[in-house]
Amino acid sequence: MSFQKLGVIGGGAWGTAMAQVIASDGSDVLLWAREAEVVDAVNATHSNPLFLPVIPLSPKIRATGSLADLADCDALVIVVPAQFLRSVLAELPAGDAPLILCAKGIEAGTQLLMSEVAAEVRPGSPIAVLSGPTFAHEVAAGQPTAITLACADAEIGRALATRLARPGFRPYSSDDVVGAEIGGAVKNVLAIACGVVEGAGLGQNARAALISRGFAEMVRFGLARGARIETLTGLAGLGDLVLTCSSTSSRNFSLGKGLGEGVPASELLADRRTVAEGAATAPVLAEAAKATGVEMPIVSAVNALLAGEASVRTVVDQLLARPLRAEGA
C-alpha cells in the first residue's frame, strides 16, 4: 500500500496547508477548491491569498474546480466544513480510494460523526481521521506539528501515516476513530467558551478552570460514545483543546472573544468567510449529550449564547451557581 497519488478536497486554509505538506517532498498534489479565484491563484501565482495569505505555495500543487479530476487519486484528503461533508462526498466520482477526513464536527439533524457520514455515502472507501493541534499557517510554513491519524484498519492507517509524514509533520497512528473525532468536535465548542472568557475580561484563572472542566465534559461524552481515554488525553483531544483555547488564530476562540465583548452571534457569523465549526457543532452536541445522558454544562452555555437565549453574564452566573461536587464526579 503506497498511495502515491494524493488529492486534497477543500481549498481553504487547512486544505491548502495539507496540500503544501504533501508537496513538500516533491510529490504532485491536486487541490480541489470551490472558489474559482482560489483555483486561479494557486495555478497562476502559487498562492492562496483568499484563505492562506503570505505563504508561498509549492509549484507541485495544481488546483482544479472539478471533482471529476480526482477520479484517479489513490487516496483523498477531505478538508471541507463538517456540515458540507455529505454533499461533497456525494459529488465525488465513483471509487473506493481511502478518505482521510479532516472536518471536526457532528452532522446536524443526524448527530453522526464525520466517519459515520462518510460510511453512509461512500461505503466502499476505507476511512481515516486526521485530527490534532494544528494551525494551518504554521503547518504550511513547515513548523513542527504532531497529529493523530486514526483508522480502524491498522494496516491502511500505518500506510497513510507513512505517506503523509514529513520532517516537520508527524502523524501518530491510532485505531480509535471515535475518540479522534469527538476530541476535535468538542474542543471547537470549548474554544468558543474560552474566547468568551477572554472577551469578557474574566481572567486567566477562569480560562484555566474552563479548559479543565471542559476537558472533563469531553471525556464524559467521549467515553459514553465509545472513545478511549488515551485518545482523549492525546493530540486529538487535550492537545487540540489547549491550542485552540489559547489563541486568536483559532476561529472558534475569535468567535467567542467577540461574543464576550458583546457582539451578537448573528453579526459575528454573518461576517465570516471562514467557518467556525464550533458554532454549528454546539447545538448538535448539546442535543447528543442530552440523548446520551451526559452532563455538559459548558457546551449548553455556549449553545445558549450562540442562540441568543442568554447573556454572557447570565451563563457565567449559572455556571458558578451549579451545586458543589467532587472534582472527579
Secondary structure as the mmCIF struct_conf table of DSSP 4:
data_model
#
loop_
_struct_conf.conf_type_id
_struct_conf.id
_struct_conf.beg_label_comp_id
_struct_conf.beg_label_asym_id
_struct_conf.beg_label_seq_id
_struct_conf.end_label_comp_id
_struct_conf.end_label_asym_id
_struct_conf.end_label_seq_id
BEND BEND1 LYS A 5 LYS A 5
STRN STRN1 LEU A 6 ILE A 9
BEND BEND2 GLY A 12 GLY A 12
HELX_RH_AL_P HELX_RH_AL_P1 ALA A 13 ALA A 23
TURN_TY1_P TURN_TY1_P1 SER A 24 GLY A 26
STRN STRN2 VAL A 29 TRP A 32
BEND BEND3 ARG A 34 ARG A 34
HELX_RH_AL_P HELX_RH_AL_P2 ALA A 36 THR A 45
BEND BEND4 HIS A 46 HIS A 46
STRN STRN3 ASN A 48 ASN A 48
TURN_TY1_P TURN_TY1_P2 PRO A 49 PHE A 51
STRN STRN4 LEU A 52 LEU A 52
TURN_TY1_P TURN_TY1_P3 PRO A 53 VAL A 54
HELX_LH_PP_P HELX_LH_PP_P1 ILE A 55 SER A 58
TURN_TY1_P TURN_TY1_P4 PRO A 59 LYS A 60
STRN STRN5 ILE A 61 THR A 64
BEND BEND5 GLY A 65 GLY A 65
HELX_RH_3T_P HELX_RH_3T_P1 LEU A 67 LEU A 70
TURN_TY1_P TURN_TY1_P5 ALA A 71 ASP A 72
BEND BEND6 ASP A 74 ASP A 74
STRN STRN6 ALA A 75 ILE A 78
BEND BEND7 VAL A 80 VAL A 80
HELX_RH_3T_P HELX_RH_3T_P2 ALA A 82 PHE A 84
HELX_RH_AL_P HELX_RH_AL_P3 LEU A 85 GLU A 91
BEND BEND8 LEU A 92 LEU A 92
HELX_LH_PP_P HELX_LH_PP_P2 PRO A 93 PRO A 93
BEND BEND9 ALA A 94 ALA A 94
STRN STRN7 LEU A 99 LEU A 101
BEND BEND10 GLY A 105 GLY A 105
STRN STRN8 ILE A 106 ILE A 106
TURN_TY1_P TURN_TY1_P6 ALA A 108 THR A 110
STRN STRN9 LEU A 113 LEU A 113
HELX_RH_AL_P HELX_RH_AL_P4 MET A 114 VAL A 121
TURN_TY1_P TURN_TY1_P7 PRO A 123 GLY A 124
BEND BEND11 SER A 125 SER A 125
STRN STRN10 ILE A 127 SER A 131
BEND BEND12 GLY A 132 PRO A 133
HELX_RH_AL_P HELX_RH_AL_P5 ALA A 136 ALA A 140
TURN_TY1_P TURN_TY1_P8 ALA A 141 GLY A 142
STRN STRN11 THR A 145 CYS A 151
BEND BEND13 ALA A 152 ASP A 153
HELX_RH_AL_P HELX_RH_AL_P6 ALA A 154 LEU A 164
STRN STRN12 ARG A 166 ARG A 166
TURN_TY1_P TURN_TY1_P9 PRO A 167 GLY A 168
STRN STRN13 PHE A 169 SER A 174
BEND BEND14 ASP A 175 ASP A 175
HELX_RH_AL_P HELX_RH_AL_P7 VAL A 177 GLY A 199
TURN_TY1_P TURN_TY1_P10 ALA A 200 GLY A 201
HELX_RH_AL_P HELX_RH_AL_P8 GLN A 204 ALA A 224
TURN_TY1_P TURN_TY1_P11 ARG A 225 GLY A 226
HELX_RH_AL_P HELX_RH_AL_P9 ILE A 229 LEU A 232
TURN_TY1_P TURN_TY1_P12 THR A 233 THR A 233
BEND BEND15 GLY A 234 GLY A 234
HELX_RH_PI_P HELX_RH_PI_P1 LEU A 235 GLY A 239
HELX_RH_AL_P HELX_RH_AL_P10 ASP A 240 THR A 244
TURN_TY1_P TURN_TY1_P13 CYS A 245 CYS A 245
BEND BEND16 SER A 246 SER A 246
TURN_TY1_P TURN_TY1_P14 THR A 248 SER A 249
BEND BEND17 SER A 250 SER A 250
HELX_RH_AL_P HELX_RH_AL_P11 ARG A 251 GLY A 260
TURN_TY1_P TURN_TY1_P15 GLU A 261 GLY A 262
HELX_RH_AL_P HELX_RH_AL_P12 ALA A 265 ALA A 270
TURN_TY1_P TURN_TY1_P16 ASP A 271 ASP A 271
BEND BEND18 ARG A 273 THR A 274
HELX_RH_AL_P HELX_RH_AL_P13 GLU A 277 THR A 292
TURN_TY1_P TURN_TY1_P17 GLY A 293 GLY A 293
HELX_RH_AL_P HELX_RH_AL_P14 PRO A 297 LEU A 306
TURN_TY1_P TURN_TY1_P18 ALA A 307 GLY A 308
BEND BEND19 GLU A 309 ALA A 310
HELX_RH_AL_P HELX_RH_AL_P15 VAL A 312 LEU A 320
TURN_TY1_P TURN_TY1_P19 ALA A 321 ALA A 321
BEND BEND20 ARG A 322 ARG A 322
HELX_LH_PP_P HELX_LH_PP_P3 PRO A 323 LEU A 324
TURN_TY1_P TURN_TY1_P20 GLU A 327 GLY A 328
#
